[in-house]
Amino acid sequence: MSHTLRIHYHRDFDGMVSAAVLAKILAETHEERVTWSSVNYDQRRDWKAFGGSERFAIVDFHFHPSAEFWFDHHPTTFLTPELRAAYEPTDRWAWDETSPSCPPLILRHAKEYWGYEAPERFIDMAKWSDVVDAARFRDVEQAIFGDEPALRITRSMTAAPSREYPDELVGAMVDGTLEEVANSPEVDKAHNRAARNRDKALEQCPNTVISISDSVLHYDASSSKIRRERFAPFYHHPDIHYAVGVIPTRSGFHVTAGENPWNPPTGGLHLGEMMEKHQGGGHRAVAGANPPDLEAARALATDCAELLRAALHPGQ
């Protein structure tokens, strides 16, 4: 078995920061040699065999009993009742579904169990991870047009120049500040391309809408010719409570569902639990799943939109 520990992290800002923070902490407190690679929902299909014989850790993703270190905050983290029963808090495992993102959980745990004092740059990363992952933006304008370093990095991910780009960002964040990472030529180039895509997405969004009724917007942005902006539905339609749609990914098609952070529903459904039934997951306010093909993705998006309308207007 390799002496190197591989950190598997969810492929978003929250996950990248989690991986960078844990990599630095383990190197300093456990003298671990670490590497890292991203994971996504399509890799959970044979979850029991995940990791093979390698030594690994998982952050911001599903619980696995073979993980030497594991930290997560998703309420849908346990894929089976057996996995839920296998979890108990230890000095190497921690779960807190009340945490807005994963890095603050890791930093709290490392201080309590390993005596680690986080540098200011990690505290800053954790703060912004809460903002990005829990959609705690001041307003929709900041969410879409914000130019803070964390938001530049986050936006650059939507125009990643390669599949290895997230891993490169993790490596940069292990020892660099958000400002240093955001100002790197590669991030600046990807961000500028992503900003142009954002502007195009805002233009194209109205033409992707399939329906708007009962405060739920249903859209289809599955074409590779269509740019996608997560908060565009709420920018154009601030009165809606939910947006559900289909978008393309490198591995196929993704169904995404999200609450309007600036006009959240009263009641409604837990989106993570809704998507968990379709081999996906997430939080109450945002979740997704990766169906096997476009037809299945479109069918799931339609079903989810109907479920949300029914939840908002029971009895109609």
Rosetta blueprint (number, residue, H / E / L):
1 M L
2 S L
3 H L
4 T L
5 L E
6 R E
7 I E
8 H E
9 Y E
10 H E
11 R L
12 D L
13 F H
14 D H
15 G H
16 M H
17 V H
18 S H
19 A H
20 A H
21 V H
22 L H
23 A H
24 K H
25 I H
26 L H
27 A H
28 E H
29 T H
30 H L
31 E L
32 E L
33 R L
34 V E
35 T E
36 W E
37 S E
38 S E
39 V E
40 N L
41 Y H
42 D H
43 Q H
44 R H
45 R L
46 D L
47 W H
48 K H
49 A H
50 F L
51 G L
52 G L
53 S L
54 E L
55 R E
56 F E
57 A E
58 I E
59 V E
60 D L
61 F L
62 H L
63 F L
64 H L
65 P L
66 S L
67 A L
68 E L
69 F E
70 W E
71 F E
72 D E
73 H L
74 H L
75 P L
76 T L
77 T L
78 F L
79 L L
80 T L
81 P H
82 E H
83 L H
84 R H
85 A H
86 A H
87 Y L
88 E L
89 P L
90 T L
91 D L
92 R L
93 W E
94 A E
95 W E
96 D L
97 E L
98 T L
99 S L
100 P L
101 S L
102 C L
103 P H
104 P H
105 L H
106 I H
107 L H
108 R H
109 H H
110 A H
111 K H
112 E H
113 Y H
114 W H
115 G L
116 Y L
117 E L
118 A L
119 P L
120 E H
121 R H
122 F H
123 I H
124 D H
125 M H
126 A H
127 K H
128 W H
129 S H
130 D H
131 V H
132 V H
133 D H
134 A L
135 A L
136 R L
137 F L
138 R L
139 D L
140 V H
141 E H
142 Q H
143 A H
144 I H
145 F H
146 G L
147 D L
148 E L
149 P H
150 A H
151 L H
152 R H
153 I H
154 T H
155 R H
156 S H
157 M H
158 T H
159 A H
160 A L
161 P L
162 S L
163 R L
164 E L
165 Y H
166 P H
167 D H
168 E H
169 L H
170 V H
171 G H
172 A H
173 M H
174 V H
175 D H
176 G L
177 T L
178 L H
179 E H
180 E H
181 V H
182 A H
183 N L
184 S L
185 P H
186 E H
187 V H
188 D H
189 K H
190 A H
191 H H
192 N H
193 R H
194 A H
195 A H
196 R H
197 N H
198 R H
199 D H
200 K H
201 A H
202 L H
203 E H
204 Q H
205 C H
206 P H
207 N H
208 T H
209 V E
210 I E
211 S E
212 I E
213 S E
214 D L
215 S L
216 V E
217 L E
218 H E
219 Y E
220 D E
221 A L
222 S L
223 S L
224 S L
225 K L
226 I L
227 R L
228 R L
229 E L
230 R L
231 F L
232 A H
233 P H
234 F H
235 Y H
236 H H
237 H L
238 P L
239 D L
240 I L
241 H L
242 Y E
243 A E
244 V E
245 G E
246 V E
247 I E
248 P E
249 T E
250 R L
251 S L
252 G E
253 F E
254 H E
255 V E
256 T E
257 A E
258 G E
259 E E
260 N L
261 P L
262 W L
263 N L
264 P L
265 P L
266 T L
267 G L
268 G L
269 L L
270 H L
271 L H
272 G H
273 E H
274 M H
275 M H
276 E H
277 K L
278 H L
279 Q L
280 G L
281 G E
282 G E
283 H L
284 R L
285 A L
286 V E
287 A E
288 G E
289 A E
290 N L
291 P L
292 P L
293 D L
294 L H
295 E H
296 A H
297 A H
298 R H
299 A H
300 L H
301 A H
302 T H
303 D H
304 C H
305 A H
306 E H
307 L H
308 L H
309 R H
310 A H
311 A H
312 L H
313 H L
314 P L
315 G L
316 Q L
